[in-house]
Amino acid sequence: MRANSDIGLLLPEVHLFHNRKKCARFLKRRKLKAELFDTEGQMIYRGGLAVILMEHAGRDSTELALLVHEAYHAAEAHMEWLGEDSYGEESMAYLLQTITAGLFDAHFRWKEKRLEVE
């Protein structure tokens, strides 16, 4: 599920998956090689694209905390890709806020769909 809007090169394209098989299919379609580990959360970053896999199903606060954790990895990888090795604290905070907001929106949409099916 796309987790952000297309607002330019300064922000990564972010996709969130709650299913390992769907994530693997997406990576294959994009011709990206990555090992999917048996963990609650994982971030894969390739040239402006951040793919986050979160299979953890716990309390809302635990899920959101895990998304923040993975968003930080995505923000850090994106800054490195942009060549920003001495980025300012405010730049990182803004990028992390933007990525996290997109992930939260995508996660809540997924939860709503899941509740409709159950």
Backbone torsions as a table, in degrees:
resi	resn	phi	psi	omega
1	MET	NA	128.3	179.0
2	ARG	-62.7	131.2	-173.3
3	ALA	-110.4	9.5	175.8
4	ASN	-157.4	170.0	176.6
5	SER	-93.5	160.1	-179.0
6	ASP	-83.9	94.8	-177.8
7	ILE	-118.9	20.5	171.7
8	GLY	121.0	174.3	-175.7
9	LEU	-70.2	-21.1	-177.6
10	LEU	-69.7	-18.3	177.8
11	LEU	-115.7	143.7	179.0
12	PRO	-74.5	157.2	169.1
13	GLU	-81.5	125.8	-174.5
14	VAL	-120.2	133.4	175.8
15	HIS	-127.4	137.4	-179.8
16	LEU	-115.3	132.7	177.1
17	PHE	-125.8	142.2	176.0
18	HIS	-110.4	4.3	-176.2
19	ASN	-134.9	124.1	-176.7
20	ARG	-60.5	-41.4	-178.7
21	LYS	-66.0	-41.9	178.2
22	LYS	-64.9	-39.1	177.6
23	CYS	-63.0	-44.9	179.3
24	ALA	-61.2	-41.6	177.9
25	ARG	-63.1	-41.9	179.2
26	PHE	-61.5	-47.2	179.6
27	LEU	-61.2	-40.7	179.7
28	LYS	-64.4	-44.0	178.0
29	ARG	-60.5	-35.3	179.2
30	ARG	-84.4	0.1	-178.6
31	LYS	57.4	43.7	178.2
32	LEU	-111.5	129.2	178.2
33	LYS	-97.5	128.4	177.7
34	ALA	-159.8	139.6	175.8
35	GLU	-84.8	128.5	176.6
36	LEU	-94.3	115.3	-175.9
37	PHE	-84.0	160.4	178.1
38	ASP	-86.9	71.2	-180.0
39	THR	-130.1	167.5	179.6
40	GLU	-69.2	-32.4	-179.0
41	GLY	-146.7	150.3	-179.5
42	GLN	-154.9	143.6	176.8
43	MET	-121.8	131.2	175.8
44	ILE	-117.6	129.7	-178.4
45	TYR	-126.8	129.1	175.9
46	ARG	-142.7	113.5	170.7
47	GLY	42.6	57.5	177.1
48	GLY	93.0	-1.2	-179.2
49	LEU	-118.6	122.6	176.4
50	ALA	-112.7	124.8	178.5
51	VAL	-114.3	123.4	-178.2
52	ILE	-117.3	127.3	176.7
53	LEU	-110.2	123.5	178.6
54	MET	-132.4	106.3	179.4
55	GLU	-101.2	0.4	-178.7
56	HIS	-69.6	130.8	175.0
57	ALA	-123.6	97.4	-178.4
58	GLY	-137.6	-152.1	176.8
59	ARG	-66.1	153.9	-179.8
60	ASP	-54.4	-43.6	-177.8
61	SER	-65.3	-35.8	178.5
62	THR	-67.8	-42.0	178.1
63	GLU	-62.7	-45.7	-178.8
64	LEU	-66.2	-39.3	178.1
65	ALA	-62.5	-39.5	177.8
66	LEU	-65.6	-39.4	177.3
67	LEU	-64.0	-39.1	176.8
68	VAL	-63.0	-42.5	178.6
69	HIS	-56.9	-49.8	-178.7
70	GLU	-70.4	-33.6	177.0
71	ALA	-62.8	-37.5	177.6
72	TYR	-62.2	-44.2	177.4
73	HIS	-60.4	-41.0	179.3
74	ALA	-64.8	-43.6	-179.6
75	ALA	-63.7	-44.3	-180.0
76	GLU	-63.6	-44.4	179.0
77	ALA	-64.3	-38.6	-179.4
78	HIS	-67.2	-41.4	177.6
79	MET	-61.2	-42.0	177.3
80	GLU	-62.5	-42.4	179.5
81	TRP	-62.4	-35.8	177.6
82	LEU	-74.7	-9.5	-179.2
83	GLY	86.2	16.8	-179.3
84	GLU	-95.6	91.2	179.2
85	ASP	-92.8	-12.1	178.6
86	SER	-126.2	48.5	-179.1
87	TYR	-67.9	149.5	179.8
88	GLY	-76.6	158.1	-179.8
89	GLU	-59.1	-40.7	-178.7
90	GLU	-68.9	-36.4	177.5
91	SER	-63.1	-44.0	179.7
92	MET	-66.6	-41.2	179.7
93	ALA	-63.1	-41.4	179.0
94	TYR	-64.6	-46.4	-179.8
95	LEU	-62.2	-44.6	178.5
96	LEU	-62.2	-41.7	178.2
97	GLN	-61.6	-43.6	-177.5
98	THR	-67.0	-45.3	179.2
99	ILE	-64.3	-44.7	-178.5
100	THR	-63.2	-41.7	179.3
101	ALA	-60.6	-43.3	178.1
102	GLY	-63.6	-41.7	178.9
103	LEU	-64.8	-42.8	178.9
104	PHE	-60.9	-46.0	179.3
105	ASP	-58.6	-46.8	-179.7
106	ALA	-64.0	-41.5	-179.7
107	HIS	-64.1	-43.4	179.7
108	PHE	-66.9	-37.4	175.8
109	ARG	-62.3	-42.1	178.4
110	TRP	-61.7	-44.4	-179.1
111	LYS	-63.9	-39.3	178.5
112	GLU	-63.1	-44.4	178.0
113	LYS	-61.9	-43.2	-178.5
114	ARG	-63.0	-39.6	179.0
115	LEU	-68.8	-33.8	178.3
116	GLU	-65.9	-34.6	-178.0
117	VAL	-75.5	-35.7	-176.4
118	GLU	-70.8	NA	NA
